[in-house]
Amino acid sequence: MIMRYISMVLILFLLSGCASKLSENESEKTLDYGMANSKKIEIQNSKTSKTFVLITYLNPIHHDLVTQESEKFVVGTYKATGDGAFDRVTLSKFKVNGSDENLTVTPLNQDAPLLKLISTSNAWTNYVLIQAPKTEEIKMEISFENDQSQRVSTTFRKDF
């Protein structure tokens, strides 16, 4: 009976030690923040074609690459056509909180350091960095037009 009790305590000790090491890993925490602040949008183009858009709001991520002088979003897009091809998608007319004033859109290369903060980055997706002026608004809305001139939007909430 004592041996059984000792082995149970030892197993619990080992499991709790492993769990605490995972939570202290900064890169794991960064990827968790990136995943929690991402939204996926599917746009049906035709019966056999969809555009997938993944938007990550970077400001809540605590990392040296994410400075707080502006509101930052990484927008990834790809179009699945049903025939195995991934066509390039062009999104345009971005707005943050209803405004395109002082908004910058910067294409990102596949090896851009910011993409390491996003757990779902991949080689077949095209990425852009959207930067808007810093705001104290709690609700952050980003919107854009797709290839068919439809306006699509999603919202994020700042944590204070």
C-alpha positions in Angstrom: 0.0 0.0 0.0 2.8 2.4 0.9 4.6 1.5 -2.3 1.5 2.3 -4.3 1.1 5.7 -2.6 4.7 6.6 -3.3 4.5 5.6 -7.0 1.3 7.7 -7.3 3.0 10.8 -5.7 6.0 10.3 -7.9 3.9 10.1 -11.1 2.0 13.3 -10.1 5.3 15.0 -9.3 6.7 14.1 -12.8 3.5 15.2 -14.6 3.3 18.6 -12.8 7.0 19.2 -13.6 6.4 18.7 -17.3 3.3 20.9 -17.3 5.1 23.8 -15.6 8.0 23.7 -18.1 5.6 24.1 -21.0 3.9 27.1 -19.5 7.3 28.8 -19.0 8.4 28.5 -22.6 8.1 32.0 -24.1 7.8 30.8 -27.7 4.9 28.6 -26.8 3.2 31.5 -25.0 3.8 33.7 -28.1 2.2 31.1 -30.4 -0.8 30.8 -28.0 -1.3 34.5 -28.1 -1.1 34.5 -31.9 -3.7 31.7 -32.1 -6.0 33.4 -29.6 -5.9 36.6 -31.6 -6.5 35.1 -35.0 -9.7 34.8 -37.1 -10.3 32.7 -40.1 -12.7 33.8 -42.9 -13.9 31.6 -45.7 -15.3 33.3 -48.8 -17.2 31.1 -51.3 -16.1 32.1 -54.9 -17.9 29.4 -56.8 -18.9 25.7 -56.3 -15.3 24.6 -56.5 -13.4 27.7 -55.3 -13.0 29.3 -51.8 -10.8 32.1 -50.6 -9.3 31.6 -47.1 -8.3 34.6 -45.1 -6.5 34.4 -41.8 -6.1 37.6 -39.8 -4.0 37.9 -36.7 -4.1 41.0 -34.5 -0.4 41.3 -33.4 -0.6 44.0 -30.7 -1.6 41.6 -27.8 1.5 39.4 -28.5 4.3 40.2 -26.2 7.4 40.0 -28.3 10.3 42.3 -29.4 9.1 42.3 -33.0 5.7 43.7 -32.0 6.1 47.4 -31.2 3.1 49.3 -29.9 3.4 52.5 -31.9 0.7 51.3 -34.3 -2.1 48.8 -34.6 -0.8 45.7 -36.5 -2.5 42.9 -38.3 -1.1 40.1 -40.4 -3.5 39.0 -43.2 -2.8 35.7 -44.9 -4.8 34.7 -48.0 -5.0 31.8 -50.5 -7.6 30.6 -52.9 -8.4 26.9 -53.2 -9.8 26.2 -56.6 -10.7 22.5 -56.3 -8.2 21.4 -58.9 -5.3 21.3 -56.5 -4.0 24.8 -57.5 -3.7 27.7 -55.1 -4.2 30.9 -56.9 -3.0 34.3 -55.7 -5.7 36.4 -54.1 -5.7 40.2 -54.1 -7.5 41.9 -51.2 -7.8 45.7 -51.4 -9.3 48.7 -49.7 -8.3 47.8 -46.2 -9.8 49.8 -43.3 -9.2 49.6 -39.6 -12.1 50.9 -37.5 -13.8 52.3 -40.6 -10.8 54.4 -41.8 -8.0 54.0 -44.3 -6.3 57.1 -43.3 -2.5 56.6 -42.7 -3.0 52.9 -43.2 0.0 51.0 -44.7 -0.1 47.6 -46.4 3.3 45.9 -46.7 3.8 42.5 -48.4 5.6 40.0 -46.3 8.1 37.4 -47.6 7.7 33.8 -46.5 10.8 34.2 -44.3 9.6 37.4 -42.5 10.3 37.2 -38.8 6.7 38.3 -37.9 5.4 35.1 -39.5 7.1 33.0 -36.8 4.7 34.5 -34.4 1.8 33.0 -36.2 1.4 29.2 -35.7 -0.6 28.7 -38.9 1.8 30.3 -41.4 2.6 28.2 -44.4 4.2 28.3 -47.8 1.1 28.5 -50.0 -0.4 31.6 -48.3 0.4 35.2 -49.3 0.9 37.6 -46.3 0.6 41.3 -45.8 1.2 43.4 -42.8 -1.5 46.1 -42.2 -0.5 49.0 -39.9 -3.0 51.6 -38.7 -2.5 54.5 -36.3 -2.5 53.6 -32.7 -5.9 54.0 -31.0 -7.4 53.7 -27.6 -10.5 52.0 -29.0 -11.2 48.6 -27.3 -13.0 47.1 -30.4 -10.7 46.8 -33.4 -12.5 46.2 -36.7 -10.5 45.3 -39.9 -12.3 45.2 -43.2 -11.3 44.7 -46.9 -12.7 44.0 -50.3 -12.1 40.7 -52.0 -11.8 39.9 -55.7 -15.5 40.2 -56.3 -15.6 43.7 -54.6 -17.5 42.4 -51.5 -16.6 44.1 -48.2 -15.7 41.6 -45.5 -15.0 42.5 -41.9 -14.1 41.0 -38.6 -13.5 42.4 -35.1 -11.0 41.9 -32.4 -11.0 43.1 -28.8 -8.1 44.6 -27.0 -7.2 43.3 -23.6 -6.3 46.0 -21.1 
